[in-house]
Amino acid sequence: MVTDAVRELVFVPGDGDRLAGYTPGAHVKLQLPVGERSYSLIDFEPVSENAGIGRYRFAVQLEAQSAGGSRFMHELASGDEVAVSPPGNDFPLQLNKPALLIAGGIGINPLISMATALKHEGTPFRFHYAGRTRAKMAYRDELEQAFGGELTLHFDDQPETALNIAGLAASVDADEHVYVCGPKGMIEAVKSAMGAAGIAADHIHFELFTSAAEESGDRSFEVEVHATGEVFTVPPGKTIIDVLEAGGVDLIHDCLRGDCGICRTDVIEGVPDHRDVVLSDSEKAEGKVMQICVSRAKSARLVLDL
């Protein structure tokens, strides 16, 4: 346990072989009894994409509203086996560009690997990490030791240390890239502040660390697959992807959190209830596209271009 709610796990290959390398910001998908779950890889030493490595390291926060994934990971014991997919990366780092890294809570995980790579390459970076209290911040001591002057900590219970997102946005240089990982509210605030400061959209990178939570008042709605005319009912607690895949519809997706954009789908009829962090405000207002991994419907039925 690295905090009272965050557990570190280290996995090694069961067959004694080497594990696939990866780039900073990468994740792997674990096949758990409750379904597939993605976890970002952590490294305080540089890792090569082209060289096999001996272990994968994660930090998993136990979520009170967990569907079972974080609880399963917290209950694993030494010697237990889990199937894993090769690493993927929806949150890649531009290694040759100066960076502003902003982490909230357990969103620190992928940014550790980014900071490690940037420091190793000698690329300038600034690293801001916000948490509720000092005691709840995973790897705080290790981060201070590894990154020293590049790291600034922010604690919600100490107002004088508060994260000044507008101030950070005003300080971003033209060639600097911004990377943010954490709660949806933080990501939206950073995107808004950076946009207001005139930062180019392609210089703002983000990853939502948890899936969109079920909201009170969620109700069932229908989804019609335009190509076949099939109609599916999506109940509260299930996503469009959950229901359509269970019904045999072949879909392309990855993150299942609403931040990678891969499952973007055209809306032919109906009104989406957008819950992603990918689409712009104008795209959400227009309602012609949606991210079907997390978003729902305000209308009784959606007709999707699938």
HELIX and SHEET records of a PDB file:
HELIX    1   1 GLY A   69  GLU A   75  1                                   7    
HELIX    2   2 GLY A  105  GLY A  107  5                                   3    
HELIX    3   3 ILE A  108  GLU A  121  1                                  14    
HELIX    4   4 ARG A  134  LYS A  136  5                                   3    
HELIX    5   5 ARG A  140  PHE A  147  1                                   8    
HELIX    6   6 GLY A  148  GLU A  150  5                                   3    
HELIX    7   7 PRO A  159  THR A  161  5                                   3    
HELIX    8   8 ILE A  165  SER A  171  1                                   7    
HELIX    9   9 LYS A  184  ALA A  196  1                                  13    
HELIX   10  10 ALA A  201  HIS A  203  5                                   3    
HELIX   11  11 ILE A  240  ALA A  246  1                                   7    
HELIX   12  12 ASP A  281  GLU A  286  1                                   6    
SHEET    1   A 2 VAL A   6  PHE A  11  0                                        
SHEET    2   A 2 TYR A  56  GLN A  61 -1                                        
SHEET    1   B 3 GLY A  35  SER A  40  0                                        
SHEET    2   B 3 HIS A  27  LEU A  32 -1                                        
SHEET    3   B 3 ALA A  83  VAL A  84 -1                                        
SHEET    1   C 5 LEU A 151  PHE A 155  0                                        
SHEET    2   C 5 PHE A 125  GLY A 131  1                                        
SHEET    3   C 5 ALA A  99  GLY A 104  1                                        
SHEET    4   C 5 HIS A 177  GLY A 182  1                                        
SHEET    5   C 5 ILE A 204  LEU A 208  1                                        
SHEET    1   D 5 VAL A 231  VAL A 234  0                                        
SHEET    2   D 5 PHE A 221  VAL A 225 -1                                        
SHEET    3   D 5 ARG A 301  LEU A 304  1                                        
SHEET    4   D 5 ARG A 264  GLU A 269 -1                                        
SHEET    5   D 5 VAL A 289  GLN A 291 -1                                        
SHEET    1   E 2 PRO A 272  ASP A 273  0                                        
SHEET    2   E 2 ARG A 296  ALA A 297 -1                                        
END                                                                             
